[in-house]
């Protein structure tokens, strides 16, 4: 049982498209057991919407701020809200 369920919208920009960023997020989200999705935005940013225990989301945010080897994250923002319980897995959206 989650002790502190939360929802977060994470947006990162920089060199984050075309470098395996979404699959990096997918792998780490699955490792942590959080639910939601990640997708590229037309602005060149990557959006991740995630639900789970707040501490697990914070851990995911830490690795997202670094990104995979060829990424260069310039900015990362996180916006917290209450969970909507709409996800049953974590996936990549297109």
Biopython code that builds the backbone (N, CA, C, O; Angstrom):
import numpy as np
from Bio.PDB.StructureBuilder import StructureBuilder

atoms = [
    (1, "UNK", "N", (0.855, -1.199, 0.000)),
    (1, "UNK", "CA", (0.000, 0.000, 0.000)),
    (1, "UNK", "C", (0.888, 1.246, 0.000)),
    (1, "UNK", "O", (1.879, 1.327, 0.726)),
    (2, "UNK", "N", (0.513, 2.184, -0.814)),
    (2, "UNK", "CA", (1.284, 3.430, -0.895)),
    (2, "UNK", "C", (0.981, 4.293, 0.328)),
    (2, "UNK", "O", (-0.175, 4.456, 0.718)),
    (3, "UNK", "N", (2.029, 4.836, 0.919)),
    (3, "UNK", "CA", (1.841, 5.663, 2.103)),
    (3, "UNK", "C", (1.510, 7.106, 1.742)),
    (3, "UNK", "O", (0.857, 7.807, 2.515)),
    (4, "UNK", "N", (1.957, 7.549, 0.573)),
    (4, "UNK", "CA", (1.729, 8.930, 0.177)),
    (4, "UNK", "C", (1.534, 9.001, -1.342)),
    (4, "UNK", "O", (2.417, 9.472, -2.059)),
    (5, "UNK", "N", (0.363, 8.529, -1.840)),
    (5, "UNK", "CA", (0.159, 8.519, -3.288)),
    (5, "UNK", "C", (0.045, 9.931, -3.857)),
    (5, "UNK", "O", (-0.637, 10.789, -3.295)),
    (6, "UNK", "N", (0.720, 10.153, -4.972)),
    (6, "UNK", "CA", (0.729, 11.456, -5.634)),
    (6, "UNK", "C", (0.713, 11.271, -7.140)),
    (6, "UNK", "O", (0.929, 10.173, -7.652)),
    (7, "UNK", "N", (0.454, 12.365, -7.835)),
    (7, "UNK", "CA", (0.553, 12.443, -9.285)),
    (7, "UNK", "C", (1.498, 13.590, -9.584)),
    (7, "UNK", "O", (1.478, 14.616, -8.905)),
    (8, "UNK", "N", (2.326, 13.412, -10.606)),
    (8, "UNK", "CA", (3.247, 14.479, -10.988)),
    (8, "UNK", "C", (3.299, 14.584, -12.498)),
    (8, "UNK", "O", (3.237, 13.587, -13.218)),
    (9, "UNK", "N", (3.416, 15.829, -12.962)),
    (9, "UNK", "CA", (3.699, 16.098, -14.373)),
    (9, "UNK", "C", (5.107, 16.667, -14.423)),
    (9, "UNK", "O", (5.405, 17.709, -13.839)),
    (10, "UNK", "N", (5.961, 15.951, -15.140)),
    (10, "UNK", "CA", (7.365, 16.335, -15.237)),
    (10, "UNK", "C", (7.645, 16.738, -16.680)),
    (10, "UNK", "O", (7.334, 15.995, -17.611)),
    (11, "UNK", "N", (8.229, 17.913, -16.861)),
    (11, "UNK", "CA", (8.607, 18.373, -18.201)),
    (11, "UNK", "C", (10.101, 18.661, -18.196)),
    (11, "UNK", "O", (10.608, 19.376, -17.332)),
    (12, "UNK", "N", (10.794, 18.094, -19.173)),
    (12, "UNK", "CA", (12.225, 18.357, -19.313)),
    (12, "UNK", "C", (12.489, 18.937, -20.692)),
    (12, "UNK", "O", (11.813, 18.599, -21.664)),
    (13, "UNK", "N", (13.487, 19.821, -20.762)),
    (13, "UNK", "CA", (13.907, 20.332, -22.065)),
    (13, "UNK", "C", (15.416, 20.312, -22.140)),
    (13, "UNK", "O", (16.111, 20.058, -21.157)),
    (14, "UNK", "N", (15.902, 20.589, -23.338)),
    (14, "UNK", "CA", (17.320, 20.458, -23.641)),
    (14, "UNK", "C", (17.450, 19.476, -24.798)),
    (14, "UNK", "O", (16.567, 19.407, -25.653)),
    (15, "UNK", "N", (18.527, 18.726, -24.833)),
    (15, "UNK", "CA", (18.687, 17.680, -25.841)),
    (15, "UNK", "C", (18.066, 16.417, -25.261)),
    (15, "UNK", "O", (18.759, 15.584, -24.677)),
    (16, "UNK", "N", (16.734, 16.281, -25.429)),
    (16, "UNK", "CA", (16.006, 15.185, -24.794)),
    (16, "UNK", "C", (15.189, 14.356, -25.789)),
    (16, "UNK", "O", (14.520, 13.401, -25.395)),
    (17, "UNK", "N", (15.239, 14.715, -27.075)),
    (17, "UNK", "CA", (14.559, 13.907, -28.083)),
    (17, "UNK", "C", (15.604, 13.322, -29.022)),
    (17, "UNK", "O", (16.588, 13.977, -29.366)),
    (18, "UNK", "N", (15.373, 12.072, -29.434)),
    (18, "UNK", "CA", (16.307, 11.403, -30.323)),
    (18, "UNK", "C", (17.518, 10.807, -29.611)),
    (18, "UNK", "O", (18.508, 10.453, -30.252)),
    (19, "UNK", "N", (17.437, 10.698, -28.292)),
    (19, "UNK", "CA", (18.565, 10.165, -27.510)),
    (19, "UNK", "C", (18.130, 9.010, -26.602)),
    (19, "UNK", "O", (18.864, 8.632, -25.689)),
    (20, "UNK", "N", (16.937, 8.446, -26.848)),
    (20, "UNK", "CA", (16.446, 7.338, -26.031)),
    (20, "UNK", "C", (15.870, 7.765, -24.701)),
    (20, "UNK", "O", (15.785, 6.960, -23.773)),
    (21, "UNK", "N", (15.473, 9.028, -24.595)),
    (21, "UNK", "CA", (15.024, 9.570, -23.306)),
    (21, "UNK", "C", (13.759, 8.872, -22.798)),
    (21, "UNK", "O", (13.680, 8.498, -21.628)),
    (22, "UNK", "N", (12.765, 8.699, -23.688)),
    (22, "UNK", "CA", (11.508, 8.088, -23.239)),
    (22, "UNK", "C", (11.725, 6.667, -22.746)),
    (22, "UNK", "O", (11.100, 6.246, -21.773)),
    (23, "UNK", "N", (12.604, 5.924, -23.406)),
    (23, "UNK", "CA", (12.838, 4.538, -22.987)),
    (23, "UNK", "C", (13.660, 4.478, -21.708)),
    (23, "UNK", "O", (13.535, 3.535, -20.927)),
    (24, "UNK", "N", (14.496, 5.477, -21.497)),
    (24, "UNK", "CA", (15.210, 5.634, -20.224)),
    (24, "UNK", "C", (14.197, 5.861, -19.100)),
    (24, "UNK", "O", (14.302, 5.251, -18.035)),
    (25, "UNK", "N", (13.222, 6.735, -19.335)),
    (25, "UNK", "CA", (12.180, 7.001, -18.337)),
    (25, "UNK", "C", (11.357, 5.741, -18.101)),
    (25, "UNK", "O", (11.072, 5.387, -16.957)),
    (26, "UNK", "N", (10.975, 5.061, -19.184)),
    (26, "UNK", "CA", (10.191, 3.828, -19.085)),
    (26, "UNK", "C", (10.906, 2.799, -18.202)),
    (26, "UNK", "O", (10.309, 2.233, -17.286)),
    (27, "UNK", "N", (12.173, 2.568, -18.486)),
    (27, "UNK", "CA", (12.946, 1.585, -17.721)),
    (27, "UNK", "C", (12.979, 1.938, -16.230)),
    (27, "UNK", "O", (12.768, 1.075, -15.378)),
    (28, "UNK", "N", (13.244, 3.195, -15.926)),
    (28, "UNK", "CA", (13.335, 3.617, -14.526)),
    (28, "UNK", "C", (11.972, 3.613, -13.833)),
    (28, "UNK", "O", (11.882, 3.274, -12.653)),
    (29, "UNK", "N", (10.922, 3.982, -14.544)),
    (29, "UNK", "CA", (9.576, 3.953, -13.963)),
    (29, "UNK", "C", (9.162, 2.517, -13.643)),
    (29, "UNK", "O", (8.586, 2.250, -12.589)),
    (30, "UNK", "N", (9.461, 1.592, -14.566)),
    (30, "UNK", "CA", (9.135, 0.184, -14.317)),
    (30, "UNK", "C", (9.950, -0.354, -13.140)),
    (30, "UNK", "O", (9.435, -1.112, -12.318)),
    (31, "UNK", "N", (11.215, 0.038, -13.064)),
    (31, "UNK", "CA", (12.078, -0.393, -11.957)),
    (31, "UNK", "C", (11.511, 0.070, -10.611)),
    (31, "UNK", "O", (11.574, -0.655, -9.618)),
    (32, "UNK", "N", (10.956, 1.290, -10.590)),
    (32, "UNK", "CA", (10.423, 1.857, -9.347)),
    (32, "UNK", "C", (8.982, 1.427, -9.069)),
    (32, "UNK", "O", (8.498, 1.574, -7.947)),
    (33, "UNK", "N", (8.301, 0.902, -10.076)),
    (33, "UNK", "CA", (6.928, 0.453, -9.891)),
    (33, "UNK", "C", (5.891, 1.562, -9.893)),
    (33, "UNK", "O", (4.833, 1.426, -9.278)),
    (34, "UNK", "N", (6.188, 2.670, -10.585)),
    (34, "UNK", "CA", (5.208, 3.755, -10.709)),
    (34, "UNK", "C", (4.459, 3.603, -12.031)),
    (34, "UNK", "O", (4.908, 2.893, -12.931)),
    (35, "UNK", "N", (3.323, 4.270, -12.136)),
    (35, "UNK", "CA", (2.445, 4.127, -13.298)),
    (35, "UNK", "C", (2.307, 5.454, -14.024)),
    (35, "UNK", "O", (2.464, 6.515, -13.421)),
    (36, "UNK", "N", (2.009, 5.395, -15.333)),
    (36, "UNK", "CA", (1.797, 6.611, -16.107)),
    (36, "UNK", "C", (2.325, 6.463, -17.507)),
    (36, "UNK", "O", (2.274, 5.380, -18.091)),
    (37, "UNK", "N", (2.842, 7.571, -18.056)),
    (37, "UNK", "CA", (3.372, 7.544, -19.416)),
    (37, "UNK", "C", (4.382, 8.660, -19.612)),
    (37, "UNK", "O", (4.476, 9.593, -18.814)),
    (38, "UNK", "N", (5.134, 8.536, -20.696)),
    (38, "UNK", "CA", (6.063, 9.577, -21.120)),
    (38, "UNK", "C", (5.896, 9.764, -22.615)),
    (38, "UNK", "O", (5.636, 8.800, -23.334)),
    (39, "UNK", "N", (6.043, 11.003, -23.098)),
    (39, "UNK", "CA", (5.925, 11.245, -24.536)),
    (39, "UNK", "C", (6.667, 12.502, -24.932)),
    (39, "UNK", "O", (6.877, 13.408, -24.126)),
    (40, "UNK", "N", (7.062, 12.535, -26.205)),
    (40, "UNK", "CA", (7.675, 13.732, -26.775)),
    (40, "UNK", "C", (6.593, 14.769, -27.027)),
    (40, "UNK", "O", (5.468, 14.428, -27.392)),
    (41, "UNK", "N", (6.938, 16.033, -26.830)),
    (41, "UNK", "CA", (6.046, 17.138, -27.166)),
    (41, "UNK", "C", (6.572, 17.829, -28.422)),
    (41, "UNK", "O", (7.763, 17.762, -28.724)),
    (42, "UNK", "N", (5.685, 18.485, -29.139)),
    (42, "UNK", "CA", (6.084, 19.187, -30.365)),
    (42, "UNK", "C", (7.060, 20.326, -30.097)),
    (42, "UNK", "O", (7.731, 20.806, -31.010)),
    (43, "UNK", "N", (7.135, 20.755, -28.836)),
    (43, "UNK", "CA", (8.038, 21.845, -28.459)),
    (43, "UNK", "C", (9.488, 21.384, -28.339)),
    (43, "UNK", "O", (10.388, 22.204, -28.155)),
    (44, "UNK", "N", (9.718, 20.066, -28.444)),
    (44, "UNK", "CA", (11.055, 19.525, -28.254)),
    (44, "UNK", "C", (11.297, 19.041, -26.832)),
    (44, "UNK", "O", (12.371, 18.532, -26.511)),
    (45, "UNK", "N", (10.288, 19.205, -25.987)),
    (45, "UNK", "CA", (10.385, 18.765, -24.598)),
    (45, "UNK", "C", (9.858, 17.334, -24.476)),
    (45, "UNK", "O", (9.258, 16.795, -25.406)),
    (46, "UNK", "N", (10.093, 16.734, -23.312)),
    (46, "UNK", "CA", (9.520, 15.429, -22.997)),
    (46, "UNK", "C", (8.646, 15.592, -21.762)),
    (46, "UNK", "O", (9.070, 16.145, -20.747)),
    (47, "UNK", "N", (7.411, 15.096, -21.872)),
    (47, "UNK", "CA", (6.451, 15.133, -20.769)),
    (47, "UNK", "C", (6.355, 13.742, -20.158)),
    (47, "UNK", "O", (6.252, 12.748, -20.877)),
    (48, "UNK", "N", (6.387, 13.674, -18.849)),
    (48, "UNK", "CA", (6.145, 12.426, -18.128)),
    (48, "UNK", "C", (5.039, 12.687, -17.119)),
    (48, "UNK", "O", (5.140, 13.599, -16.299)),
    (49, "UNK", "N", (3.986, 11.886, -17.182)),
    (49, "UNK", "CA", (2.908, 11.943, -16.202)),
    (49, "UNK", "C", (2.998, 10.647, -15.410)),
    (49, "UNK", "O", (2.960, 9.556, -15.979)),
    (50, "UNK", "N", (3.117, 10.778, -14.097)),
    (50, "UNK", "CA", (3.397, 9.598, -13.283)),
    (50, "UNK", "C", (2.587, 9.629, -11.992)),
    (50, "UNK", "O", (2.381, 10.684, -11.392)),
    (51, "UNK", "N", (2.136, 8.450, -11.581)),
    (51, "UNK", "CA", (1.443, 8.308, -10.307)),
    (51, "UNK", "C", (2.104, 7.203, -9.504)),
    (51, "UNK", "O", (2.547, 6.190, -10.046)),
    (52, "UNK", "N", (2.158, 7.422, -8.197)),
    (52, "UNK", "CA", (2.745, 6.431, -7.293)),
    (52, "UNK", "C", (3.086, 7.096, -5.983)),
    (52, "UNK", "O", (2.671, 8.223, -5.714)),
    (53, "UNK", "N", (3.843, 6.389, -5.170)),
    (53, "UNK", "CA", (4.276, 6.957, -3.896)),
    (53, "UNK", "C", (5.188, 8.161, -4.156)),
    (53, "UNK", "O", (6.061, 8.112, -5.023)),
    (54, "UNK", "N", (4.980, 9.225, -3.406)),
    (54, "UNK", "CA", (5.735, 10.457, -3.639)),
    (54, "UNK", "C", (7.240, 10.234, -3.606)),
    (54, "UNK", "O", (7.965, 10.822, -4.409)),
    (55, "UNK", "N", (7.723, 9.397, -2.696)),
    (55, "UNK", "CA", (9.169, 9.168, -2.605)),
    (55, "UNK", "C", (9.698, 8.473, -3.863)),
    (55, "UNK", "O", (10.824, 8.737, -4.286)),
    (56, "UNK", "N", (8.903, 7.594, -4.459)),
    (56, "UNK", "CA", (9.318, 6.915, -5.687)),
    (56, "UNK", "C", (9.324, 7.884, -6.871)),
    (56, "UNK", "O", (10.206, 7.825, -7.727)),
    (57, "UNK", "N", (8.330, 8.777, -6.909)),
    (57, "UNK", "CA", (8.295, 9.788, -7.968)),
    (57, "UNK", "C", (9.487, 10.732, -7.826)),
    (57, "UNK", "O", (10.091, 11.123, -8.824)),
    (58, "UNK", "N", (9.827, 11.097, -6.598)),
    (58, "UNK", "CA", (10.992, 11.957, -6.377)),
    (58, "UNK", "C", (12.268, 11.275, -6.842)),
    (58, "UNK", "O", (13.161, 11.927, -7.383)),
    (59, "UNK", "N", (12.359, 9.963, -6.635)),
    (59, "UNK", "CA", (13.533, 9.220, -7.101)),
    (59, "UNK", "C", (13.578, 9.196, -8.635)),
    (59, "UNK", "O", (14.646, 9.339, -9.231)),
    (60, "UNK", "N", (12.416, 9.013, -9.265)),
    (60, "UNK", "CA", (12.357, 9.052, -10.732)),
    (60, "UNK", "C", (12.754, 10.435, -11.239)),
    (60, "UNK", "O", (13.487, 10.549, -12.221)),
    (61, "UNK", "N", (12.272, 11.487, -10.574)),
    (61, "UNK", "CA", (12.608, 12.860, -10.975)),
    (61, "UNK", "C", (14.118, 13.093, -10.922)),
    (61, "UNK", "O", (14.672, 13.771, -11.787)),
    (62, "UNK", "N", (14.781, 12.535, -9.914)),
    (62, "UNK", "CA", (16.245, 12.687, -9.811)),
    (62, "UNK", "C", (16.950, 12.108, -11.032)),
    (62, "UNK", "O", (17.860, 12.733, -11.577)),
    (63, "UNK", "N", (16.536, 10.913, -11.467)),
    (63, "UNK", "CA", (17.217, 10.307, -12.618)),
    (63, "UNK", "C", (16.810, 10.991, -13.922)),
    (63, "UNK", "O", (17.611, 11.073, -14.853)),
    (64, "UNK", "N", (15.567, 11.483, -13.997)),
    (64, "UNK", "CA", (15.118, 12.210, -15.188)),
    (64, "UNK", "C", (15.938, 13.487, -15.362)),
    (64, "UNK", "O", (16.262, 13.866, -16.488)),
    (65, "UNK", "N", (16.275, 14.155, -14.251)),
    (65, "UNK", "CA", (17.058, 15.395, -14.335)),
    (65, "UNK", "C", (18.442, 15.155, -14.913)),
    (65, "UNK", "O", (19.059, 16.077, -15.446)),
    (66, "UNK", "N", (18.933, 13.934, -14.813)),
    (66, "UNK", "CA", (20.235, 13.573, -15.391)),
    (66, "UNK", "C", (20.047, 13.060, -16.814)),
    (66, "UNK", "O", (20.751, 13.482, -17.732)),
    (67, "UNK", "N", (19.094, 12.148, -16.994)),
    (67, "UNK", "CA", (18.797, 11.598, -18.308)),
    (67, "UNK", "C", (19.780, 10.524, -18.733)),
    (67, "UNK", "O", (20.745, 10.243, -18.023)),
    (68, "UNK", "N", (19.535, 9.918, -19.900)),
    (68, "UNK", "CA", (20.450, 8.898, -20.419)),
    (68, "UNK", "C", (21.759, 9.526, -20.902)),
    (68, "UNK", "O", (21.903, 10.749, -20.922)),
    (69, "UNK", "N", (22.691, 8.687, -21.284)),
    (69, "UNK", "CA", (24.061, 9.118, -21.570)),
    (69, "UNK", "C", (24.155, 10.258, -22.591)),
    (69, "UNK", "O", (24.932, 11.189, -22.379)),
    (70, "UNK", "N", (23.400, 10.220, -23.676)),
    (70, "UNK", "CA", (23.564, 11.221, -24.732)),
    (70, "UNK", "C", (22.629, 12.428, -24.593)),
    (70, "UNK", "O", (22.656, 13.338, -25.422)),
    (71, "UNK", "N", (21.815, 12.430, -23.553)),
    (71, "UNK", "CA", (20.899, 13.551, -23.328)),
    (71, "UNK", "C", (21.628, 14.696, -22.621)),
    (71, "UNK", "O", (22.636, 14.491, -21.945)),
    (72, "UNK", "N", (21.092, 15.898, -22.796)),
    (72, "UNK", "CA", (21.570, 17.075, -22.068)),
    (72, "UNK", "C", (20.344, 17.812, -21.546)),
    (72, "UNK", "O", (19.743, 18.622, -22.252)),
    (73, "UNK", "N", (19.983, 17.522, -20.306)),
    (73, "UNK", "CA", (18.807, 18.142, -19.696)),
    (73, "UNK", "C", (19.187, 19.541, -19.238)),
    (73, "UNK", "O", (20.089, 19.715, -18.418)),
    (74, "UNK", "N", (18.486, 20.539, -19.776)),
    (74, "UNK", "CA", (18.729, 21.929, -19.355)),
    (74, "UNK", "C", (17.832, 22.298, -18.183)),
    (74, "UNK", "O", (18.298, 22.860, -17.192)),
    (75, "UNK", "N", (16.562, 21.986, -18.296)),
    (75, "UNK", "CA", (15.597, 22.311, -17.246)),
    (75, "UNK", "C", (14.667, 21.136, -17.030)),
    (75, "UNK", "O", (14.325, 20.418, -17.970)),
    (76, "UNK", "N", (14.261, 20.943, -15.786)),
    (76, "UNK", "CA", (13.274, 19.927, -15.436)),
    (76, "UNK", "C", (12.342, 20.530, -14.400)),
    (76, "UNK", "O", (12.791, 21.094, -13.401)),
    (77, "UNK", "N", (11.049, 20.409, -14.640)),
    (77, "UNK", "CA", (10.075, 20.946, -13.690)),
    (77, "UNK", "C", (9.120, 19.832, -13.293)),
    (77, "UNK", "O", (8.863, 18.905, -14.062)),
    (78, "UNK", "N", (8.607, 19.940, -12.093)),
    (78, "UNK", "CA", (7.648, 18.954, -11.595)),
    (78, "UNK", "C", (6.470, 19.685, -10.979)),
    (78, "UNK", "O", (6.639, 20.629, -10.207)),
    (79, "UNK", "N", (5.267, 19.233, -11.332)),
    (79, "UNK", "CA", (4.039, 19.822, -10.798)),
    (79, "UNK", "C", (3.248, 18.701, -10.118)),
    (79, "UNK", "O", (2.889, 17.711, -10.755)),
    (80, "UNK", "N", (2.985, 18.867, -8.837)),
    (80, "UNK", "CA", (2.318, 17.839, -8.034)),
    (80, "UNK", "C", (0.814, 18.028, -8.022)),
    (80, "UNK", "O", (0.320, 19.154, -8.073)),
    (81, "UNK", "N", (0.080, 16.912, -7.953)),
    (81, "UNK", "CA", (-1.372, 16.952, -7.770)),
    (81, "UNK", "C", (-1.815, 15.636, -7.137)),
    (81, "UNK", "O", (-0.999, 14.753, -6.874)),
    (82, "UNK", "N", (-3.112, 15.522, -6.897)),
    (82, "UNK", "CA", (-3.648, 14.281, -6.339)),
    (82, "UNK", "C", (-3.776, 13.242, -7.446)),
    (82, "UNK", "O", (-4.072, 13.595, -8.588)),
    (83, "UNK", "N", (-3.557, 11.966, -7.128)),
    (83, "UNK", "CA", (-3.652, 10.927, -8.146)),
    (83, "UNK", "C", (-5.079, 10.751, -8.656)),
    (83, "UNK", "O", (-6.046, 10.934, -7.915)),
    (84, "UNK", "N", (-5.192, 10.395, -9.926)),
    (84, "UNK", "CA", (-6.495, 10.133, -10.541)),
    (84, "UNK", "C", (-6.731, 8.632, -10.719)),
    (84, "UNK", "O", (-7.823, 8.212, -11.099)),
    (85, "UNK", "N", (-5.698, 7.827, -10.441)),
    (85, "UNK", "CA", (-5.786, 6.369, -10.541)),
    (85, "UNK", "C", (-6.283, 5.900, -11.904)),
    (85, "UNK", "O", (-7.127, 5.009, -11.999)),
    (86, "UNK", "N", (-5.744, 6.517, -12.962)),
    (86, "UNK", "CA", (-6.189, 6.173, -14.313)),
    (86, "UNK", "C", (-5.236, 5.234, -15.045)),
    (86, "UNK", "O", (-5.526, 4.832, -16.172)),
    (87, "UNK", "N", (-4.109, 4.875, -14.437)),
    (87, "UNK", "CA", (-3.102, 4.051, -15.113)),
    (87, "UNK", "C", (-2.998, 2.666, -14.482)),
    (87, "UNK", "O", (-3.170, 2.503, -13.274)),
    (88, "UNK", "N", (-2.710, 1.668, -15.327)),
    (88, "UNK", "CA", (-2.447, 0.326, -14.787)),
    (88, "UNK", "C", (-1.069, -0.169, -15.214)),
    (88, "UNK", "O", (-0.704, -1.315, -14.950)),
    (89, "UNK", "N", (-0.299, 0.710, -15.883)),
    (89, "UNK", "CA", (1.068, 0.382, -16.292)),
    (89, "UNK", "C", (1.792, 1.684, -16.612)),
    (89, "UNK", "O", (1.208, 2.765, -16.536)),
    (90, "UNK", "N", (3.069, 1.570, -16.970)),
    (90, "UNK", "CA", (3.804, 2.734, -17.443)),
    (90, "UNK", "C", (4.150, 2.481, -18.896)),
    (90, "UNK", "O", (4.620, 1.396, -19.240)),
    (91, "UNK", "N", (3.923, 3.476, -19.761)),
    (91, "UNK", "CA", (4.178, 3.269, -21.175)),
    (91, "UNK", "C", (4.709, 4.500, -21.863)),
    (91, "UNK", "O", (4.770, 5.587, -21.289)),
    (92, "UNK", "N", (5.096, 4.300, -23.119)),
    (92, "UNK", "CA", (5.536, 5.388, -23.983)),
    (92, "UNK", "C", (4.378, 5.723, -24.906)),
    (92, "UNK", "O", (3.808, 4.836, -25.541)),
    (93, "UNK", "N", (4.031, 6.992, -24.980)),
    (93, "UNK", "CA", (2.970, 7.444, -25.892)),
    (93, "UNK", "C", (3.583, 8.204, -27.048)),
    (93, "UNK", "O", (4.664, 8.784, -26.940)),
    (94, "UNK", "N", (2.865, 8.185, -28.156)),
    (94, "UNK", "CA", (3.357, 8.838, -29.383)),
    (94, "UNK", "C", (2.385, 9.901, -29.850)),
    (94, "UNK", "O", (2.627, 10.556, -30.864)),
]
sb = StructureBuilder()
sb.init_structure("model")
sb.init_model(0)
sb.init_chain("A")
sb.init_seg("    ")
for serial, (resi, resn, name, xyz) in enumerate(atoms, 1):
    if name == "N":
        sb.init_residue(resn, " ", resi, " ")
    sb.init_atom(name, np.array(xyz, "f"), 0.0, 1.0, " ", f" {name:<3s}", serial, name[0])
structure = sb.get_structure()
